[in-house]
């Protein structure tokens, strides 16, 4: 099974400008992400960026860097531009590795590609892991997913799903049952045709309500499959505080 990795890396982030070039133990974050990607069995690794500075940081690595439209609203659109420019086949599998995931697990990348390959009728594959606490269940920043026994995703939500009706007595925080709940891990594999189709579709009501792009695919009838991650990844970098956490985690022992 062949698959390709594309890493969207945007310099002009509104929340954290220049994030891909922030240093982790003296190394630009995007370099660390690319090195993790190169540790997979991907046929190729491409970085899709909006800025020459990111391209210059990667000149010594055996990958391709493509400058893409700086006005893309999402990484999905950046991936689609790469696939179109490269004229990849409709059936080719692309894994979207985020440029702010310096602790990305190479085995998970292989796993999500294999999940999509296994489901020949699916458009997108992604990963999940069991919810570990009531705090996770109730946290709107933790995206939850429910799926069938055949690995098909039914719904993604920031709300706690599934909801054990009889476990809540008087208040939301009375909920203590979470053994069936799954946390979504935002690593995606796409077939090229579905990726391009998704980038051309308008945002949908559920997507805008939950602020979850994968719901656009589901509202338009694209099949999304999901499988448990073989390893739970460390959270990525959204803020300077996250960057400090990763630097501390990777600091050499005294």
C-alpha positions as CSV (number, residue, x, y, z in Angstrom):
1,X,0.0,0.0,0.0
2,X,1.4,3.4,-1.0
3,X,0.5,6.7,0.5
4,X,1.8,10.2,0.5
5,X,2.2,12.7,3.4
6,X,1.4,16.4,2.9
7,X,2.2,18.8,5.8
8,X,0.3,22.1,5.7
9,X,2.5,24.7,7.5
10,X,1.1,28.3,7.7
11,X,3.3,31.1,8.8
12,X,0.5,33.7,9.0
13,X,-1.4,32.1,11.8
14,X,-3.7,34.6,13.6
15,X,-3.3,33.0,17.0
16,X,0.4,32.2,16.8
17,X,2.2,33.9,13.9
18,X,5.4,32.2,12.8
19,X,4.6,29.0,14.7
20,X,6.2,26.5,12.4
21,X,9.6,28.2,12.8
22,X,9.4,28.4,16.6
23,X,12.3,26.4,18.2
24,X,12.0,23.1,20.0
25,X,15.3,22.4,21.7
26,X,17.0,24.6,19.1
27,X,15.3,23.1,16.1
28,X,12.4,24.7,14.1
29,X,9.2,22.9,14.9
30,X,8.5,22.2,11.2
31,X,11.8,20.4,10.9
32,X,10.9,18.1,13.7
33,X,7.5,17.4,12.2
34,X,9.1,16.6,8.8
35,X,11.7,14.2,10.5
36,X,8.8,12.4,12.1
37,X,7.1,12.1,8.7
38,X,10.2,10.7,7.1
39,X,10.2,8.0,9.8
40,X,7.0,6.6,8.3
41,X,6.7,4.4,5.2
42,X,5.2,7.2,3.1
43,X,6.2,7.2,-0.6
44,X,6.8,11.0,-0.4
45,X,6.6,13.9,2.0
46,X,5.6,17.4,0.9
47,X,5.3,20.6,2.9
48,X,2.6,23.0,1.7
49,X,3.3,26.4,3.0
50,X,2.4,30.1,2.5
51,X,5.9,31.5,3.2
52,X,9.4,31.3,1.8
53,X,10.9,31.4,5.3
54,X,9.4,28.0,6.1
55,X,10.7,26.7,2.7
56,X,14.3,27.9,3.5
57,X,14.2,26.1,6.9
58,X,13.7,22.8,5.1
59,X,16.3,23.0,2.2
60,X,18.5,20.3,3.8
61,X,15.8,17.7,4.1
62,X,14.9,15.1,1.3
63,X,11.3,16.4,0.7
64,X,9.5,18.8,-1.6
65,X,8.2,22.2,-0.5
66,X,5.4,23.8,-2.4
67,X,4.3,27.4,-1.9
68,X,0.5,27.5,-1.8
69,X,-2.1,30.3,-1.8
70,X,-1.8,32.3,1.4
71,X,-5.5,32.9,1.4
72,X,-6.5,29.3,2.0
73,X,-9.0,29.0,4.9
74,X,-7.8,25.6,6.0
75,X,-5.1,23.0,5.7
76,X,-7.5,20.8,3.7
77,X,-7.6,23.5,1.0
78,X,-3.8,23.6,1.0
79,X,-3.6,19.8,0.6
80,X,-6.1,20.0,-2.3
81,X,-3.9,22.6,-4.1
82,X,-0.9,20.3,-3.8
83,X,-2.8,17.3,-5.1
84,X,-4.1,19.2,-8.1
85,X,-0.7,20.7,-9.0
86,X,1.0,17.3,-8.7
87,X,-1.8,15.7,-10.8
88,X,-2.0,12.8,-8.3
89,X,-4.5,10.0,-9.2
90,X,-8.0,10.2,-7.8
91,X,-7.4,7.0,-5.8
92,X,-4.1,8.0,-4.3
93,X,-4.1,8.3,-0.5
94,X,-2.8,11.4,1.2
95,X,-2.2,11.7,5.0
96,X,-2.5,15.2,6.4
97,X,0.2,15.6,9.1
98,X,-0.3,18.9,10.8
99,X,2.7,21.2,10.9
100,X,2.2,21.9,14.6
101,X,2.4,18.2,15.8
102,X,6.1,17.8,16.7
103,X,5.3,14.7,18.8
104,X,3.4,13.0,15.9
105,X,3.5,9.2,16.1
106,X,4.9,7.7,12.8
107,X,3.0,4.4,13.5
108,X,-0.3,6.3,13.7
109,X,0.3,7.8,10.2
110,X,0.8,4.3,8.8
111,X,-2.3,3.1,10.6
112,X,-4.7,5.8,9.3
113,X,-3.5,5.2,5.8
114,X,-4.1,1.5,6.2
115,X,-7.6,2.1,7.6
116,X,-8.6,4.1,4.5
117,X,-7.0,1.5,2.2
118,X,-9.0,-1.2,4.0
119,X,-12.3,0.6,3.4
120,X,-12.3,1.0,-0.4
121,X,-15.7,2.8,-0.3
122,X,-14.6,5.5,2.3
123,X,-13.5,9.0,1.5
124,X,-11.7,9.8,4.7
125,X,-10.1,7.9,7.6
126,X,-9.1,9.2,11.0
127,X,-8.3,7.9,14.5
128,X,-9.7,7.9,18.0
129,X,-8.8,6.8,21.6
130,X,-10.9,6.1,24.7
131,X,-11.9,9.0,26.9
132,X,-10.0,8.7,30.2
133,X,-11.9,11.0,32.6
134,X,-15.1,12.9,33.2
135,X,-13.1,16.1,32.7
136,X,-12.3,15.0,29.1
137,X,-15.9,13.9,28.5
138,X,-17.2,17.4,29.4
139,X,-14.4,19.5,27.9
140,X,-15.7,21.2,24.7
141,X,-12.1,21.4,23.4
142,X,-12.0,17.6,23.4
143,X,-13.8,16.4,20.2
144,X,-15.8,13.2,20.7
145,X,-16.9,10.7,18.1
146,X,-19.3,7.8,17.9
147,X,-19.0,5.0,15.3
148,X,-20.4,1.7,14.2
149,X,-18.8,-1.7,14.8
150,X,-17.7,-1.5,11.1
151,X,-15.5,1.5,11.9
152,X,-17.8,4.0,10.2
153,X,-18.0,7.4,12.0
154,X,-21.6,8.4,12.9
155,X,-21.0,11.9,14.4
156,X,-18.3,14.1,15.8
157,X,-19.2,16.6,18.5
158,X,-17.7,18.9,21.2
159,X,-20.5,17.8,23.4
160,X,-20.2,14.6,25.5
161,X,-21.4,11.7,23.3
162,X,-22.8,9.1,23.7
163,X,-24.9,10.4,26.5
164,X,-26.0,7.8,29.2
165,X,-29.4,9.2,29.9
166,X,-29.9,7.8,33.4
167,X,-26.5,8.9,34.7
168,X,-27.3,12.6,34.9
169,X,-29.5,13.4,37.9
170,X,-29.7,17.1,38.3
171,X,-26.8,18.7,36.4
172,X,-24.5,18.2,33.5
173,X,-21.6,17.5,35.9
174,X,-23.5,14.7,37.5
175,X,-22.4,12.6,34.5
176,X,-19.8,10.1,35.5
177,X,-20.1,7.4,32.9
178,X,-17.6,7.6,30.0
179,X,-16.6,4.0,29.2
180,X,-18.1,4.1,25.7
181,X,-16.8,7.6,24.8
182,X,-14.1,8.0,22.3
183,X,-11.8,11.1,21.8
184,X,-11.1,12.0,18.2
185,X,-7.4,12.4,17.2
186,X,-7.1,14.8,14.3
187,X,-5.0,12.8,11.9
188,X,-6.7,12.3,8.5
189,X,-6.1,10.2,5.4
190,X,-8.0,11.2,2.2
191,X,-8.4,9.8,-1.2
192,X,-7.5,12.5,-3.6
193,X,-10.8,12.7,-5.4
194,X,-12.6,13.1,-2.0
195,X,-10.1,15.7,-0.8
196,X,-10.6,17.9,-3.9
197,X,-14.4,17.5,-3.6
198,X,-14.3,18.4,0.1
199,X,-12.3,21.6,-0.6
200,X,-14.9,22.7,-3.2
201,X,-17.9,22.2,-0.9
202,X,-19.4,25.1,1.0
203,X,-19.4,25.0,4.8
204,X,-22.5,23.2,6.2
205,X,-24.8,24.0,9.2
206,X,-23.4,21.3,11.5
207,X,-19.9,22.1,10.6
208,X,-20.4,25.8,11.5
209,X,-22.3,24.9,14.7
210,X,-19.6,22.6,16.0
211,X,-16.7,24.2,14.2
212,X,-15.6,20.8,13.0
213,X,-14.6,20.5,9.3
214,X,-15.1,16.8,9.1
215,X,-18.9,17.3,9.5
216,X,-18.9,19.0,6.1
217,X,-17.9,15.7,4.6
218,X,-20.5,13.7,6.5
219,X,-23.3,16.2,5.8
220,X,-22.5,15.8,2.1
221,X,-22.7,12.0,2.3
222,X,-18.9,11.2,2.3
223,X,-18.1,8.1,4.3
224,X,-15.7,8.7,7.2
225,X,-14.1,5.7,8.9
226,X,-12.2,5.6,12.2
227,X,-10.0,3.2,14.1
228,X,-8.4,3.3,17.6
229,X,-4.9,4.8,17.5
230,X,-2.1,2.4,18.4
231,X,-0.5,5.1,20.4
232,X,-2.0,8.2,22.0
233,X,0.0,11.2,20.8
234,X,1.1,14.1,22.9
235,X,-1.1,17.2,22.2
236,X,0.3,19.6,19.5
237,X,1.2,23.2,19.7
238,X,-1.6,25.8,19.5
239,X,-0.2,28.4,21.9
240,X,3.1,29.7,23.3
241,X,2.2,27.8,26.5
242,X,2.0,24.6,24.5
243,X,5.4,25.3,23.0
244,X,6.9,25.7,26.4
245,X,5.3,22.4,27.5
246,X,6.8,20.5,24.6
247,X,10.2,22.1,25.1
248,X,10.1,21.0,28.8
249,X,9.0,17.5,27.8
250,X,11.9,17.1,25.4
251,X,14.6,18.8,27.5
252,X,17.5,16.5,28.2
253,X,17.6,15.1,31.7
254,X,20.1,16.9,34.1
